[in-house]
Amino acid sequence: MKHLRTLIIAVAALLTAIAAGASQPGANETKFTTETPDLEAIQKATYDRHSPYYYPRLMKEYMRNDTLMKLDKFRHLYFGYMFQEDYNPYRPKAFEADAENLINRREWTRGECDSVIKYSEKALENNPFDLRHMMNLISALKTKGKRNLAKIWQYKLDYILMAIVSSGTGADEENSWIVISPEHEYVLLNAMGLVAEKHLFFEPFYELITARKPDGSTATYYFNIATILEEYYRKYPVEE
């Protein structure tokens, strides 16, 4: 799966450049900065029909096959998803075991890529922020020679990951990265060229992951999963 390995390297380079303060992709972008998202303001904006961030309109714009959306809208799209009715951070898998086995394989033939594309598109219809299947879709599209469509999905993936990275530095609780799915912690770290080794949850809503760098050293990163937990307890209340 050469294209998937290339994709991971490319995203890692992008995120490393961002962390170093490099410019974002796109001629009209400014220097990348981190800012804790105001989730209350984002929720209000995504509910407001007169707002440029009104969620149904924002999602429709995201689903268009173009690369016009920039980071501000991606931040509202990503974090605003937590306030939508169909948000479920513990959504069950979309496929049977056979399909999962194919998708989880490290190598695909060109013929198998057709199935991977079909399954990945189905997964993204079920969950537009299924980043693992998004990466698989990009890889399969490249293998099939559908490079323009692959570039569009690559753009979406890059900006979703930038939305996460823009929420903090990951260095401590106060600057923890906010994710809308537990899986995104590992997707982000893998995209940065890191391998998660240890995972620790601590009250009230933080997760600390120790990851190994390519040079063998380790680093720790903090994630804020407050809204994930709130949604989990809302959907699966603990019986007294």
N, C-alpha and C positions, 0 to 999 in steps of 0.2 A: 504494500500500500504506500508506494513512494510519494504520491501526492499528499497523503495525510501527514506523513513525516515532514514534507516540505511546508505544509500549512502550519504545523505546530512551530517549526523553526521561524517562519515568517511572523506569526503572531507574537512569539517570544521576543523577537527583535523589536517589534512595534511597541510592546509594553515596556521593554527595557528602555527604549528611547523616551517614552512618555515619563517614566520614573526619573529619567535624567533631566527632564525639563525641555525636551525637544518639541518642535511644533507638531501639531496634529496633521493628519493627511488632509489635503484639500487647499486650494489656493486662498480661500477666504478665512481660514481658521486662525485663531490666535494661540498664544502660548498656553499649554495645558496646565491647569491648576486643579488642586483638590479642594472640595467643599462638601461638608456634611449636608446631605439633602434635607430640606425642610419638608418632611413627609406630610405634615398637615397642609401646607401650602400646595404641595403636589396633588394631594387628594382633592382639595377644593378646585384646583385648576382643571383636573381631569373630569370633574363632574359638571363644570360650567360650560353650557352650550355655546357661549360667546367667546370662550377662551381658545387660543390657538392650540391648546393642549387638551381640548375636549377628547376624551379617550376613544370613542368610536371613530371619530375623524382621524385621530392620530394613528390608530391601528390600521385604518384603511390606507393612509399614506405610507405606513411602514410596509404593507403588503404589496404595494406597487413595485414593479421591477425597475427601480431607478436608484440613484445614489445621491439624492438631494437632501435628505434629512441630516442634521448635524447633531452635535453632542447634547445641546440643551433639550432638544426634542427626544433624543434617545434616553436621557435621564428621566424625563416625564413618562416615556413609554415603559421603561423597565421598572422603575420604582412605583409608577402609577398602577401597574398590573396588580399589585398587592391589594388594591381597593376595588377590584372588579369582581363581579359576582361569581365568575367561573374560576377564580384563583384558587388553586389547591396545590400547595408545595409538596404534598405527598400523593400526587396523582398516580394511580396504578399504571403499570406498563401497558402500552398500546398493542403489543403483539403477543403471539403465541411463542412457545419456546423455540420452534424451528426458525422462525424469523429472527429472533434474538441471537440465535447461534450464528446465523449468517452475518448479521450486522457486527457481532463481536469478533469475527475473524479478522486477522491482520492482513490477509490478501484476498482480493476479489478478481475474478476474470471480468472481461468487458461485458459478457453476458450477465454475470451476477450483479454487475453495477446497475443494470436496469431494475432489478429487484430492490437493491439498496436505495436507489433513488425513490422508488415507489413507497417503500416502508418509511424512509426518512421524511418524505413529504406528508405522509399520513400522520406521522408522529408530530410534525410541526403544526398540522391542522388541529391536532388534539391539544398541543401545548406549544404556543409560538416561541417559547423560550427554552425549548429542549436543546441545549447547546451541544450535547454529545451527538445527537442526530444531525444537527446543523453542520458539524464538522464532517460527519460521514457523507452528507449530501454534497458538500463542496468537493470532497475528494473524489466521489463517484462521478460527479459532473465533469471534473477535469479529465478523468480517465476516459470518459466518453467523448471528449473533445468539445464539450459545451462550455467553453471558457468564459464567454460573456456572462452567462447565467451564474457560473461559479464565482465570478468577480463580484456580482451583486450580492450573493449570499456571504462572500468573504467580507464585504463592506459592512453588512449587517452584524456579523459576528464581531468584527473589530470594534465597532461602536458600542455594542452591548458590553463587551469586556472593558472598554474605556469608561462606560457609565459606572461600572462596578468600581474600577480603580479610582475614578474621580471622587468617590464617596469618602475617601480617607487615605491614609498611608499604610494601614494594616499593622502599624508599629506598636499600638497599645489599645486599651479599651476605648479611650476617648476618640481615637482616630481609626477605629476598626472599620473594615470594609463591610458594607451592607449588601446582602444577597437575598434574592427572593426564592431561592431553592438551595437546599443543602448540597446538591450535586454541583452547583456553580462554584463552590469553594475549590473543589478539586479540578474542575475544568480550568479555572483561572490560574491556579498554581501550575498545572501541567502546561498551559499556554505560555507561562513565563519560564518554562524549561526546568521546573522544580518537580520533585517527587515527594508527595506527602508520606510521612513515616509515622507520626504520632498525632493523635487527636484527643483533645480534652475539652469537655464542656464544663463551664463554671457559671454560677449564678451571677446575675439574674438571667442573662440571655447572650452569653458570649461563648464562642468556640475558639480555641487556640490550636493551631496546626503547626507542627514542626515539619519542615520540608528540607530535603537535601538538594543542594545546588550541584551543577555539573562538575564543579571542582572538588566535590566531596564534603565541603563544609555544610553546615546547617543554619537555618534561620527560622524564626517563628513569626507567625502572622495571625492577627486577631480578626474575627468576623463577628458581626452583630446579627443575630437571628431573632430579634425581638418579635417582629411581625410574623415570622414563620411560626413561632411558638404560639402566638395569639390565635392565629388561624387554625393551628392544629387543635388547640384546646376548645375552640369554638365548634369545630367540626366533629371532634371526638371528645366530648366532655367526660371528665372522670366521674364515675358514679360514686356517691357517698355510701 
